Amino acid sequence: MKVLNFEDSIYKANAIRKVLNQCGVTKIELVSNVEDGLQMLKNAEDTGEPFDLIITDMHYPMKHGAVSDTEAGEKLVQLLQEQGKQTKVIVCSSRNMKLPGVYGCIWYSEISDWEEELCDLVREMEKNR
């Protein structure tokens, strides 16, 4: 499984990578803004090696060098839907929210069992591939 993680916090990105590795996922790319991430998705499709899963936070820049946008994750999901992308999306955010049209929403918090939730979603996805 090949994963693209939209995340601008290295601490959180490393925590997500550690959980994915424990679930058997080792092909993980990190991007810190929407513009670069969309380009990575396109490049992967063009080379015939598309991403299987996108994991996104909600709060990060739309472009390299820009200030963080509190709605970047929602805007990303909307752009993907408008483009007809079928790549599954998991929202992993410190905002406890449910976003329609995504594969899963995980509350990234010290008081939630987000690690197990993420592994469960990844395992379910693997079974249904």
C-alpha positions as CSV (number, residue, x, y, z in Angstrom):
1,M,0.0,0.0,0.0
2,K,1.3,3.5,-0.9
3,V,0.2,6.4,1.3
4,L,0.5,10.2,0.9
5,N,0.3,12.0,4.2
6,F,-0.7,15.7,4.2
7,E,0.8,17.0,7.4
8,D,3.0,20.0,8.4
9,S,3.9,18.8,11.9
10,I,6.9,16.5,11.8
11,Y,6.0,15.1,15.3
12,K,2.6,14.1,14.1
13,A,3.8,12.8,10.8
14,N,6.4,10.6,12.5
15,A,3.7,9.3,14.9
16,I,1.5,8.4,11.9
17,R,4.4,6.8,10.1
18,K,5.2,4.7,13.2
19,V,1.6,3.4,13.3
20,L,1.4,2.7,9.6
21,N,4.7,0.8,9.8
22,Q,3.3,-1.3,12.6
23,C,0.3,-2.1,10.3
24,G,2.7,-3.2,7.6
25,V,2.7,0.0,5.5
26,T,6.1,1.2,4.5
27,K,5.6,3.3,1.3
28,I,4.7,6.6,2.9
29,E,5.3,10.0,1.4
30,L,4.9,13.2,3.4
31,V,3.8,16.6,2.0
32,S,3.2,19.8,3.9
33,N,0.8,21.7,1.6
34,V,-2.1,21.1,-0.8
35,E,-0.4,22.4,-3.9
36,D,2.6,20.1,-3.7
37,G,0.4,17.2,-2.6
38,L,-1.8,17.5,-5.6
39,Q,1.3,17.6,-7.8
40,M,2.6,14.4,-6.1
41,L,-0.7,12.7,-6.7
42,K,-0.6,13.6,-10.4
43,N,3.0,12.5,-10.8
44,A,2.2,9.2,-9.2
45,E,-0.7,8.6,-11.5
46,D,1.3,9.6,-14.5
47,T,4.0,7.1,-13.7
48,G,1.4,4.3,-13.2
49,E,2.0,4.1,-9.4
50,P,-0.9,5.9,-7.8
51,F,-1.3,6.4,-4.1
52,D,-3.8,4.0,-2.5
53,L,-4.5,6.2,0.5
54,I,-4.4,9.8,1.5
55,I,-4.1,10.7,5.2
56,T,-4.8,14.4,5.8
57,D,-4.8,16.8,8.7
58,M,-7.2,19.8,8.6
59,H,-4.8,22.7,9.3
60,Y,-1.8,23.3,7.0
61,P,-0.8,25.6,4.1
62,M,-2.4,25.6,0.7
63,K,0.9,26.4,-1.0
64,H,4.6,26.2,0.0
65,G,5.5,29.2,2.1
66,A,2.0,30.3,2.8
67,V,0.4,30.6,6.2
68,S,-1.6,27.6,7.5
69,D,-5.2,27.4,6.5
70,T,-7.6,26.0,9.1
71,E,-9.8,24.5,6.3
72,A,-7.0,23.1,4.1
73,G,-8.0,19.5,4.7
74,E,-11.6,20.2,3.8
75,K,-10.5,22.1,0.7
76,L,-8.3,19.2,-0.3
77,V,-11.2,16.7,0.0
78,Q,-13.4,19.0,-2.0
79,L,-10.8,19.4,-4.8
80,L,-10.3,15.6,-4.9
81,Q,-14.1,15.0,-5.2
82,E,-14.4,17.7,-7.9
83,Q,-11.6,16.0,-9.9
84,G,-13.3,12.6,-9.5
85,K,-10.3,11.1,-7.7
86,Q,-11.1,7.7,-6.2
87,T,-8.2,7.6,-3.8
88,K,-9.5,6.8,-0.3
89,V,-9.0,9.6,2.3
90,I,-8.6,9.3,6.1
91,V,-8.8,12.5,8.1
92,C,-6.5,12.4,11.1
93,S,-7.1,15.6,13.0
94,S,-6.9,17.0,16.5
95,R,-10.4,18.4,15.7
96,N,-12.9,15.7,16.5
97,M,-15.0,15.9,13.4
98,K,-16.8,13.8,10.8
99,L,-16.2,14.9,7.2
100,P,-18.7,13.4,4.6
101,G,-17.3,11.6,1.6
102,V,-14.1,10.3,3.2
103,Y,-13.1,6.7,4.1
104,G,-12.6,7.5,7.7
105,C,-12.2,10.2,10.4
106,I,-9.8,9.8,13.3
107,W,-9.6,12.0,16.3
108,Y,-5.8,12.5,16.9
109,S,-5.7,13.0,20.6
110,E,-4.0,11.6,23.7
111,I,-7.3,10.6,25.1
112,S,-8.5,8.7,22.0
113,D,-7.2,5.4,20.6
114,W,-6.3,6.9,17.3
115,E,-3.5,4.5,16.6
116,E,-5.8,1.4,16.8
117,E,-8.4,3.2,14.7
118,L,-5.9,4.0,12.0
119,C,-4.6,0.4,11.9
120,D,-8.2,-0.9,11.8
121,L,-9.0,1.3,8.8
122,V,-5.8,0.3,7.0
123,R,-6.4,-3.4,7.6
124,E,-10.0,-3.1,6.4
125,M,-8.8,-1.4,3.3
126,E,-6.2,-4.0,2.7
127,K,-8.8,-6.8,3.0
128,N,-11.1,-5.1,0.5
129,R,-8.4,-4.4,-2.2
